[in-house]
């Protein structure tokens, strides 16, 4: 009986926290009591306990209750503990299973991308990429997906430092044309590498955002031109864009 009451109290406390979180200006004891159909003395006892532990704050002027800063501390610890690779891996495996192609996960670092995960797929494909290796941003789909969502000043700084060196005859080397390409990518939600980095390889990538809304990574599918036709890329984008949203959501991003 005691355990049942304890669980019931916890349930009520969580319901009160959820209710208070919905009101920017907070709620009073009477309002909470009426909305939850619990007597005011019970509401007051629960609120007092939550205030003691910092999960609820009481405005001394109005007497109304609001969420406490303890939630910020907990959420920041949660966000710090999130591991991009482990959060993304189930979705990367989903893409690998669906496509049988090479799947990459990269992060942005100092004007380049760094491969932090690679799933090989079941089809034979030789690529230069490997975990830990760096790659340019301007001629890779993952790099362009990230660049398209960086502040323009950051993009211009990267282009000034790194340039737009030719990797294949398909590499975009004109700055104005490249900036227009980034604008289109941001509008479409995905980026392409059409043999711009390696001959015979085409890729499609989507960006990944963190809890602050900053682009931090990208995920891609790579395959040979014979399989990565325009028609297939058009189909793959319908899988890629939701995957990008799901991984971003796991990092705390809210669109």
N, C-alpha and C positions, 0 to 999 in steps of 0.2 A: 504493500500500500504506500509506504514511504517512497519507494522507488518510482511508483506511478505518479505520485504527486511531484516528485523532483523533475521527472521528464515533462510533465504538464507545465511546470513553471518555466522550464527552459523553452518549451514551445511558445508559451505566452510571451516570454522575453524577446524571442526572435520575431514574433509577430509585431510586437511593439516597435522594435528597431526598424522593421520594414515599413511600418505605418509612418513613423517619424521621418524616415528618409524621403518620403514622398512629398513632404511639406517644407519648402525652403525656409519659411518663417517659424517652423516648429509647431508643436501641438501642446495643449494644456491637458491636465489630468482628466478633466471632465470630458473633453473631446475624445480622448483615447478610450475612456470608459464607455462612452456612448457608442462609439464605432465598433468596439470589440465585445460589447455586452458583458463587461467584467466590472465588478464593483470598484469604486474609486480607491478604497483602501488597498486592494490588491495591486491595482495599477501603480499606486504611489510606492508601495514596497519594492516592486520590480524596478521602477525607475530609479529609486534611491540606490539600489544595488548596482545598476548599470552606470549611474553617475560616479559611484565610488571607484569603479574600475576603468573609468574614462571612456566608456562606449557611448554614453549620452552626456550632454552638457545641458545645464539649466540656465537660461537667461535670467540674470538677477533682477532686471528691470521689469520684464513681462511675466516671468515665472514659467514661460513656455520651454519645452524640451526639444533639443536638436541633437543631431548626430555628434558624437565626440571625436576628438582628433586621434583617438586610439585607432580608429579605422584607417587613418592615413598611414600610421606607422606599420600596421599589419599589411596593408596593400602594397606599400613600398618594399617590404621584405619579400612579399610574394613575387612582385615584379622582378626583384633582384635575383630571385632563385630560379626564374624561368630559364630553361636551357633551350635555345633556338633549335638545335639539332634534334633533341628528343621530342620537342613539341611538333616539329615539322615532319619527322620521320614517317609516322603513319600515313600522312598525306602523300609523301614522296613514294611510298610503297604502293599506294593506291594508283598513282600515275604510272608507275613501272608496270604494275599488273595489267592496267588498261591498255598501255601502248606498246610494251615490250621494248621501249627505246631507252636511251641513256637519260637519266634524270640528274640534274645538278642543283645544289643549293649553295649560294654564294653570299658573302657579306661584303659590304663596302668598307674599304680601308685606304685612306690617304691617296685618293684619286685612282684606285684600282679595285678590282674585285678579287676576292680570295675564295677558292673552292673549299668548303668545309664538309661537303657530303657529295658522294657520287654513287648512284645505283646504276649498274651496268646494263640492265634489261636482258632479254634473251636473244636479241639479234646481234650479230657481229658488227662492231663498229670501232674503228681505230680513231681515237682522238688524242690531242695533246694534253687534255685536262686530266688532273689528278688532285686528290685532296691535299691541301696545303699550298698548291701552286697559285701564283698570281696571274691575272690576265688583264689586258687593257679594257677600258670601258666603252670606247667609241665604236668598236667593231664586234662586240659580243651582245647577244640579246639581253643577257642578265645585266650587263653594264649599262646598256641603253635604258632598260626598264628602271634602273635606279637613278640614272642621270635625269630622266624625264621628270622626276619628282623632287629633285634637289632645288634649292633656291638658285635663281639664275646667276647670281654673283659667284656662287660655289662652282657652278658649271663652267662659267667663263674662266675662273681661276684654274680649274683642272685642264681645260683646253689650252690655256696659255702655258702651263707647265708640261703637259704631256703631248700636246699637239694632236694631229690626226694622221699619224703615219699609215702608209699604205701596207696592207697585209695581203690583199688580193685585188684583182682588178675591180671587184665589187665594193670595196671599202669606200665609204663616204669620206672625202678628204677636204671638202669645202665647208668652212665654218657656218656660213649662212644656211646652206642646204642641211647641214647637220642639226642646227637649232630648229629648223622647220620640222625635221624628222622627229625630234624630241617632243615638239608641240603636238604632233599627230599621235605619238605614243601615249602621251598623257590623256588625250581625248579618248583613245580607243581602249586603254586599260591593259595593253600588252605590247611587247616589242618583238621584233624579228631580227634574225641574223641570216641573211640570204647569201651564204658563202662569202661573208665579209671578213671572217677571221680565218677560216680554213676552206680550201676548195673541196667541194663535194659534200659539205655539211651545212644543214639548215637547222635553225633553232627558233623556238618561241619561248618567251619568258614573261613572267608577271612579277610586280614588285610586292614586297612584304613590309608592313608598317608596324611600329611598336606602339606602346600605350600612349606615347606623346604625339602620335600621328606622324612621326618622322620615318622616312624610308630607310630601312636598315639592311635589307637583304633582297634576294630575288631567287626564284625557282624557275628552272627551264626544262624543256624536253628537246633533245637533240637527235637528229637522224640523218641518214644519207638523202641526197636530193631525190633519189629514185623513189623513196618512201615518203619523204616530207614534201609532197606536192602541195600546190596552192589549195586544192580541195581539202586535203587532210589537215593542213594548218588551220583552215577555216573551221573545221570540226573540233580540232584540239583546243581552240581558244575558248570554246564553250565549257571545257573541263578545267582549263587553266585558271580562268578568272575567278570562279568560285573557290578553287583551291587556295589561291592567293588570299582571298577574303578569310577563309577558315584559319589559315596559319596566322594571319594578322590578328584575328580575334583571339587566338590562343596566347598571343603576346600582350593582350589587353587593349588592342585597337578597337575603337568604336567609330564607325563611319558616320 
